[in-house]
Amino acid sequence: MKGRAVIWFCVGLLLPLAAAELAFRVLPVSTATMRGYHLDPDVLGYPSHHEWTVATGWDLRNARTLRSNNWGFAAQHDFVADPSAVALIGDSYVEASMLAEADRPAAQLEHLLGASRKVYAMGSPGSSLLDYAQRIRLAGERLATRDVVLLLERFDARQSLCGSGNVQAACLDRQTLARRIERDPAPGFLKSLLRHSALAQYLAGQIRFDARTLLRAMFTRAAPSTADGGGRPSSAPTVAELAAMRRMVDAVTAAFFADARPYLRGRLIVAVDGRRTGRSGPPELIDAERSHLMQRLREGGAEVIDLEPVYAAHAARSPRRLDVGPYDGHLNALGVRIAMGEVARALAKDGAR
């Protein structure tokens, strides 16, 4: 009798899970990307010609089906050795999985450049400046590209520090700024198994459910007075914070150029994202960091495009936002068009190095 009760209990537990699994398989839930070091020990990518689904949030906004090319990047065509091709490198801003393929940066830049030049989209989410240097190496060594375009977000320098969550290989120690390697661990048996479950993918990818965080929250009390910042305005960075920031940016850019320079045979154009509203906010450390990063990149020989005044000019003449939405700060199709328009104009100028 007791054994039968246990069996019915297990059946009652498994039936709702099986029903949920079947339901989520019908919906456009994000599927396993199978990312790993398939191509190069320092370049994280997808398996060649892999297909997967991406969506945002619990309500599956902006559901898209992506396909990787022969080099394991989400790109509209395969990569072949081509000195006239432009390598477009960055993180999720370049991959832009939430946009339709024709609205993504590589497609828009290729359209603006015309049929004479291919654009190789070498974007990879969760990466930063030192990872971009490894993709410059890959493009220069094995694809013969000469001109490189980087699409940077404001945080790409600090995200190059170890433990930032945006490192795929090389990084700098937060305290000593010494170089280290921090690769993604290979998935264990359980993770490999759960990759193929639509329910598990929904819990982990759409609503970001984390059992460990839930357990910690159950046994941690957050007093109301310390639960948030209290709405206080941010203060201007101190002298010590500015000095530490400059040391960090100097170390990151020095490491970037040390890795990338041997493979930069043409032009290096760097478009840097910034404030998009056209309204200047209170001074923040990230604003000073962004300015110092652009200065160091220019000193290293890069042609830097500051997108902030371009966004401000747009905001002065149009109320249309440049973000995907309040739930996603990536550039929308219009924002990408504005940014890639600036890049196309830079590439059209004479005077390749």
N, C-alpha and C positions, 0 to 999 in steps of 0.2 A: 504493500500500500504506500509506504514511504517512497519507494523507488518510482512508482507511478506519479506521485506528486512532484518529485524532482523533474521527471521527464516533461510533465505539463508546464511546469515553471519555466524550463528551458525553452520549450516551444513558444510559450507566451512572450518570452523575452526576444527570441530570434525572429518571430514573424513580423513585428513592427520594423525591426532593422532591415529585414529582407524587403519589405514593402517600400521603405524609405530609399534603399539602394536602387530598386527598380525605378522609382519615381525620379530620382536625381539623374539616372542614366538617360532619361528622356529630356531633361532640362539641359541648357548649355552651361553646365558646371565646369569650372576650370579642370583640365585634365593634366596628367603628369607630363612635365616638360622633359624629364630624363636628362637633366643637365649634368654635365661632368666634364672631365678633362679629356675629351675624346680626340682632340686634334693636337694639343700641345700641353705640356705639363704646367704651363703658366697662363693658359687661356681657357676660361670656362665657357663651354658652349653646349649646343644641343647635338644629338646624333644627326648625321647627314640624312636629309629628306625625311625628317620626323614631322608629324602633324599633331597639333595639340590645340586645345580650346582655352581661352582666357576670358574672364568676366570680372566685374568689380562689385563687391558688396553682396549682402544677403539677397538682394533682389536682382542680381545677375545683370547689372547695367553693362553696356558696351561689349556685349559678347562677341568675340571674334575667333575665327579659326586661323591659326598661323602655321606656316610650313617652313622648315629650315632648308637651306640650300646645300650644295655640295660641301661647303666649309662649316656647316653647323650654325649659321647665323640666320635670323629671321629676315630674309631679304627677298626681293622680287625676282631675282635671277641668280644663276650660278656665278661664282667668281672664277675667272681665268686670268692668267698673267697678261697685264695690259698697262703699259707705262702711261697711257693717256687717262686711265681711270682715276677717279677721286675716291680716296678712302675716307668715309664719314664715320667717325669714331666717337663713342660716348656710352652712356648708360641707358636707362629706360627712356630717356628723352629721345634717343636715336631709334631704339626699337619701336617705341610708341605703339605698343600692342593694343591700346584702347581705341586707336583710330583705324579707319578703313585704310587699306593698303595704299590707295592713291593719295591719301592725305598725310602719309608718314614723311619724315624729313628727306630720306633718300629719294623717294619717288618725286617729291615736289622739286628738290634740287635738280634732279636729272631732267625733269620737264623744263625747268628754267634754263638749263645749260644747252638744251637741244640734243639732237641725235648724235652729236659728235663725241660726247663723253659719257661713259658709264659712271654711276655712283655706287660704290660698294658699301652697303649698310653694315657696319661692324659694331652694332650696339649690343650691350649685355647688361641687363638690370643688376643692381647691387654691385657696382664697380666704381672706380674712382681714378684719379689722375695717373697713378703708377701702373694700374692695369691697362690704361690706354697706351702707355709706352710699349707694353708687350704686344698690343695689337698693331702698333706702328711697326714694330720689328717683324711681325708676321706678314704684314702687307708689303713691306720693303723687301724682305728676303724671298718670299714665295709667290708674290703677286706682281712684283716689279712696279708697284705704284710709286709715283713721284710726289704728287700733291696730296696733302693730308688736311682734313678739316676736323677739328674737335668741336663738339657742342657741349659746353660745360654748364653745370648748374653752380650756384653760389657756394655750395658746400664741398666741392670736389677736392679741395686741398685738405681740409680737416678729416674728410672721409678716407683719406689715404693713411690715416693712423691706424695701427693695429687695434682690433677690437671694435671698430666702428660699425661692423655689420655690412660694410660696403667694400670689402677687400676680397680679391680672388686669388692673389698670389703675394706679390711684394707689398710691404707696408713698412711704416716707420714706428718704432716704439714710442708710446705716448710720453714717456719720461725722458729717455735718453736720445730720442730721435735717431737711434741706430736702426739700420736696415734689418728686416726680418722677413720670413716667408710664412704666410698664413693661408693655407689652402682649405677649401671645403672638404670635410671628411666624406669618404664614400658612404652611401646609405647602408644601414644594417638590414638584416633580414626582414624585420617588422616594417620598417619604412618602405622597403622595396615592395612588400606585399600590399601595404596600404595605398601605394601610388596608384593601384589599379581599382580602388574603391571610389565610386562617385560620392558616396556619403562621407567618407573620410576626407576627400578632396574639398567637399563643400565646407566641412567643419574647420579644416585647417586653412583653406585658401580663401573662402568667401567671408566667414565670420571670425576668422583668426582665433579660433578656440584653442586654448592652451591649458591642458590639465594641470600643469605645474603652477601656472599663474593662479588658477582657480584655487588650488590647494593652499598656496601662500596667502591669498586673500581671505580664505576662511579662518585663518589663524592669526591675522594681522589686523590690528585696529588702527584706523586712520582718524585722528581727531579732527573735528571740523576746522579748527584754526590752522591745521597744517595740510589739509587736503588739497589746497590749490594755492596759487600765488596771491590771492586776495585782490586781484585786479589792479595791482600797482603798476604804474608805467615803468618800462625798462629804463635803467640808468645808463648814462654814457660809460663806455669802457674806461677802466683805470689805466694808468701809465704802465703798471705791471702786466695787465692783460694785453695791452697793445704790444709790449715788448715780447711777451711769450708768443703771441700770434705771429709776429714778424719772424721770429726764429723758426717757428713751425713751417710757415709758408716758404721761407728761404730753403729749408732742408728738403721739403717736398719737391719744389721746383728744381733744385739742384739734382736730386735723385731722378726726377723725370727726364731732364735733358741728358743726364749721364747715360740713361738706358735708351733714349729715343734718338739722340743725335746721330749715331752711326748709320741710321736708316732713313734720315731725312735728306732726300736727294733733290727735293723740289721745294715747294712752299708749304709752310705750316700756318694755317689760318685757324684762329681760335675764336669762336663766337661764345660770349659769356652771358648767360641769362641773368636777370636781375628783377627789380621791382617792376610790376606791370601796370600799376594804376596811374602813374604819372604824378602821384602825390608823395612828397618827401615825408617820411615818418621820423620818429625820434631816432637819434644816432644809436646804432647798434654795432656790436663787435663785428658781426658778419659783413657789414658795409665796408668797414676798414679792411677786413680780410680780403674781400672781393677786390677792392682797389689795389691792395698790395700784390695780390696774385696777378692781376692784369699787368702791373708794372714789371714784375719779375719775368713774366712770359714775354713781354716786349723786349726786355733786356736780353733775353735768351735768343731772340731772332724771330719770334712768332709775330704774325700780323694779327692783332687783336681787334675784334669787333665788339664794342660795348653795346649790348642790346637794350640797356636801360633807357637811354635817350630816344631810341627808336620806338620803344613801347610808349614812352611819354608823348611822343608826337602823335601816335595813334590815339591815345586816350584823350588828347586835346581836340581831336576832330570826330571821334566816334565813341558811343557808349558801349560798344560791343566788347565783351570780356575776352581775354586771351587764354583763360584756363579751361580745362575740360569741364570742370564744375566745382562746386564748393567741397565736394568729396574727393577731388583729384586735382592736384596742383600742376599736372603736366600741361604743356602747351596744347591747345586745341588746334583744329585744322587751320584756322585763321592765324593763330600765333606762330605755327610752323611756317606758314606762307610768308609772314613778315620776316622771320629769322632767316629762312633760306633765301629770301630775296636779297638780303644784305650779303649773304655768303656768295650768291651767284654774281653780284656786282663786284665783289672783291676778286673772285676767280677770273672775271672777264678783264680785269686790269692787266696791263703789260708789266713786265719787270719781274718775271719769275726768277727766284734766286738761283 
